[in-house]
Amino acid sequence: MLRRLLTALFVVALVAGGYILLSPQGRQLIDRVHVNLDRAEHKARHRAGQKLRGTPDLARLDQRLAAAGVAPGVPVHIRIYKLESELELWVENDGRYELFATYPICLWSGRLGPKLREGDRQAPEGFYTVDKDALNPNSRMHLSFNLGFPNVYDRVHGRTGSFLMVHGGCASIGCYAVTDRIVDEIWLFVTKALDNGQTRIPVHAFPFRMTERALWLRRGDKWAGFWTNLKQGHDLFEKRRVPPNVSVCGRRYVFEPGSLATVANEVEERCPPEVASNP
């Protein structure tokens, strides 16, 4: 009798535990554990002077450039994934963008979800652009460039904040810190592209790799609708390999197929004709 009771209690606990882990709160817990384990490892490696896992061979940049058939000065595009702590550098080659490097992010602060207000220590998610005025070669964090938060979408939603950067080091109060050596390489591509005529560099920040499964696992999250909206722009780039033209209409991001002529467009509040006629 006791054995049956204990077995029943175990089954109930197992079912309850599974339900909790599959709930939005359970998924958030899993994500926080994942993020905190990564943060602990990255900070420990950084303190020990070790390179982060996944760091490209920065000393062999010339060989990597030759293998990709590109050189600094070509147009670039940056994508950020919080959960995976990764930053991608894409370069234009013959009319389409190709992935040149994926860098580990040493530290970003906050949780999955957008930045809402000044002082919340939350790293932003969304579609941003970087121009020459955003560059800070004299940063306390070695080198930095400002993402341009808040953009039009953020302002429409009443979000506040300032000086949200990609920078060196391994400390963050709302920024993306990628270590000094990694930011040196990213800085080279960003500054050369801007010097060579790219007026703005699109930087797209996402909560996680934007797969259908990742969204399904977080379908009950309060930010699920926002993330679904972000995925539309993410997928348009995946399909065409050119950053989409991004605007804001009806408090949502809307996207049009991009071209080399629109890559440098700043996000603006505008309803494209096909959206305006089909609200």
Residue pairs with C-beta under 8 A, 6 or more apart in sequence:
19 26
20 26
21 27
21 29
21 30
23 220
24 218
24 220
24 221
24 222
27 217
27 218
27 220
27 221
28 111
28 112
28 221
31 83
31 111
31 112
31 208
32 111
34 83
35 82
35 83
35 85
35 111
35 112
38 85
39 85
39 107
41 53
42 52
42 85
42 104
42 105
42 106
42 107
42 170
43 106
43 107
43 170
45 51
45 52
45 53
46 52
46 106
46 170
46 179
51 181
52 104
52 106
52 179
53 104
54 86
54 102
54 103
54 104
55 103
55 104
55 181
55 182
56 64
56 101
56 102
56 103
56 185
57 64
58 181
58 182
58 184
58 185
61 185
64 100
64 101
65 71
65 72
68 91
68 93
68 98
68 100
69 93
70 91
70 93
70 98
70 100
72 188
72 189
72 192
72 193
73 192
73 193
73 195
73 196
74 91
74 92
74 93
74 193
74 196
75 91
75 92
75 97
75 193
75 198
75 201
75 260
75 263
76 89
76 90
76 91
76 92
76 189
76 190
76 193
76 198
76 201
77 89
77 90
77 91
77 92
77 97
77 201
77 202
77 203
77 204
77 237
77 243
77 263
78 87
78 88
78 89
78 90
78 130
78 166
78 186
78 190
78 201
78 202
78 203
78 204
79 87
79 88
79 90
79 203
79 204
79 205
79 206
79 234
79 237
80 86
80 87
80 88
80 105
80 166
80 176
80 203
80 204
80 205
80 206
81 87
81 88
81 206
81 207
81 208
81 209
82 108
82 112
82 123
82 125
82 205
82 206
82 207
82 208
83 112
83 207
83 208
83 209
84 208
84 209
85 104
85 105
85 106
85 108
86 102
86 103
86 104
86 105
87 102
87 103
87 104
87 105
87 166
87 176
87 178
87 186
88 99
88 101
88 102
88 103
89 99
89 100
89 101
89 102
89 103
89 186
89 189
90 97
90 98
90 99
90 100
91 97
91 98
91 100
91 189
92 98
92 260
92 263
95 242
95 260
96 240
96 241
96 242
97 237
97 241
97 242
97 243
98 241
100 189
101 185
103 178
103 182
103 185
103 186
104 178
104 182
105 176
105 177
105 178
106 169
106 170
106 177
106 178
106 179
106 182
107 170
107 171
107 172
107 177
108 123
108 172
108 175
108 176
108 177
109 121
109 122
109 123
109 172
109 173
109 174
109 175
110 120
110 121
110 122
110 123
110 174
111 122
112 207
112 208
112 223
113 122
113 125
113 207
113 222
113 223
113 226
114 122
114 124
114 125
114 126
114 154
114 159
114 223
114 226
115 122
115 123
115 124
115 125
115 149
115 154
115 159
115 161
115 164
115 174
116 122
116 159
116 160
117 159
117 160
117 161
118 160
118 161
118 162
119 161
120 161
120 174
121 173
121 174
122 174
123 164
123 172
123 174
123 175
123 176
123 205
124 147
124 149
124 154
124 161
124 164
124 174
124 205
125 205
125 206
125 207
125 226
125 230
126 149
126 151
126 153
126 154
126 204
126 205
126 230
126 253
127 151
127 153
127 202
127 203
127 204
127 205
127 230
127 233
127 246
127 253
127 267
128 147
128 148
128 149
128 151
128 202
128 203
128 204
128 205
128 267
129 148
129 151
129 200
129 201
129 202
129 203
129 264
129 265
129 266
129 267
130 145
130 146
130 147
130 148
130 190
130 200
130 201
130 203
131 194
131 199
131 200
131 201
132 194
134 145
134 146
134 147
134 148
135 144
135 145
135 190
135 191
135 194
136 143
136 144
136 145
136 146
136 165
137 143
139 165
139 167
139 168
141 165
141 167
141 168
141 169
141 171
141 175
141 177
142 167
142 168
142 169
142 180
142 183
142 184
143 167
143 168
143 180
143 183
143 184
143 187
144 165
144 166
144 167
144 168
144 175
144 183
145 165
145 166
145 167
145 187
145 190
146 163
146 164
146 165
147 164
147 165
147 166
147 203
147 205
149 159
149 161
149 162
149 164
150 159
150 160
150 161
151 267
152 247
152 248
152 267
152 268
152 269
153 248
153 251
153 253
153 267
154 161
156 248
156 251
156 269
157 251
161 174
163 174
163 175
164 174
164 175
165 175
165 176
166 175
166 176
166 178
166 183
166 186
166 203
167 175
167 176
167 177
167 178
167 183
168 177
168 178
168 179
168 180
168 182
168 183
168 184
169 177
169 179
169 180
170 177
170 179
171 177
176 205
178 186
190 201
193 201
194 201
198 263
198 264
199 264
200 263
200 264
200 265
200 266
201 264
202 243
202 246
202 263
202 264
204 233
204 234
204 237
204 243
206 230
206 234
207 223
207 227
207 230
208 214
210 227
210 230
210 231
210 234
210 235
215 224
215 227
215 228
215 231
218 224
218 227
221 227
229 252
229 253
230 253
232 253
232 255
233 244
233 246
233 253
233 255
236 244
236 255
236 257
236 258
237 243
237 244
237 258
240 257
240 258
242 257
242 258
242 259
242 260
242 263
243 258
243 263
244 255
244 256
244 257
244 258
245 255
245 256
245 257
245 258
245 259
245 262
245 265
246 253
246 254
246 255
246 265
246 267
247 253
247 254
247 255
247 256
247 267
247 268
247 269
247 270
247 271
247 272
248 254
248 267
248 268
248 269
248 270
249 269
249 270
249 271
249 272
249 275
249 276
250 271
250 275
250 279
253 267
254 271
254 272
254 275
256 262
256 272
